[in-house]
Amino acid sequence: MPQTRDYYGILGVSRSASQDEIKRAYRAMAKKFHPDRNPNDPSAEQKFKEVQQAYNVLRDPQKRAEYDQFGEAGVGQWSTNPRGQRVYQWGSESAVNVEDLEDLMSAFGGGRRASIFDEFFGGRQRRRKPTPAPQRGADEEKQISLSFEQAIHGATVSVRLRPGPNGPTESLEVKIPPGVEDGQKIRLKGKGHRGVNGGPPGDLLLVCSTRPHPCFTRRGGDVYLDVPVTITEAAIGAKIEVPSLDGRVTVTIPPGTPSGTKLRLRGRGVKKRGSDQRGDQYIVISIVPPTELTDEQRGLFQKLREHEPTDPRKNCGWWKETTS
């Protein structure tokens, strides 16, 4: 019969010891044999490991009961040896292959002592390996590239995928809802990797990547458009046409509009997810001075400067800081 270590003896307690007695004994023994307190004693490290192993079994009521009935073999664990065989291992060196069930039962004398191995191996008469449980297939992520308009308005795109490593490639038509954001994931149930042992397939996660637009910039449900205007349009006001997500619209530039002003077009932004509401579009004003002037234009600007009513830098506070 395989030798078994006495976990009670390792901790120095009786087999009828309470959980509190086991815990106190463990703390004392672990402190005594801790490697930090015995740096030059290799045997102390081995004793410390034995104390840990004994306590891990005896502190668990179920493991303790199995140990009391079957010894170390009752609290072993499954593993795979270097030859790829599935074995049940207990202690430091004892192990048994699945195919050696009869020899193992003989070693323990059969009867009640063999019941735990009947549970592990499926009984004396069933020597075949248990049927593996069905496992769900893994999810798969795939990036799809969308134009700015597709992400804003929604679209139907074709996605090519291969359900398995050796399976055929198939084309799938996917409906992209309006207003998807960059990095948003769209889940397609059952389109991921195949399941194992008859398990269901995983899901396919489409990660949306939106290509930038040459004019519009998106921030959540709002879109922004930089609009250049002339000095006179900003000074005396104007009506100009600008693009929007729904086509051209006319925008009024109020007189005296400074550069950087944001004019809002309500409801001209992106449709919000799960709602019929839309964000807004913002027109960001940028005043562009002329780079080339005729003599006549230069003269007009000169006259304008002579009649400017205020100094725009008057209230900046610079002069107070530099003269104080």
Beta strands, then each sheet from edge to edge (+ up, - down):
strand 1: 77-80
strand 2: 86-90
strand 3: 94-97
strand 4: 140-146
strand 5: 155-161
strand 6: 170-176
strand 7: 185-188
strand 8: 204-210
strand 9: 216-219
strand 10: 222-229
strand 11: 238-244
strand 12: 247-253
strand 13: 262-265
strand 14: 281-287
sheet 1: 1+ 2- 3+
sheet 2: 4+ 8+ 7-
sheet 3: 5+ 6-
sheet 4: 9+ 10- 14- 13+
sheet 5: 11+ 12-
end
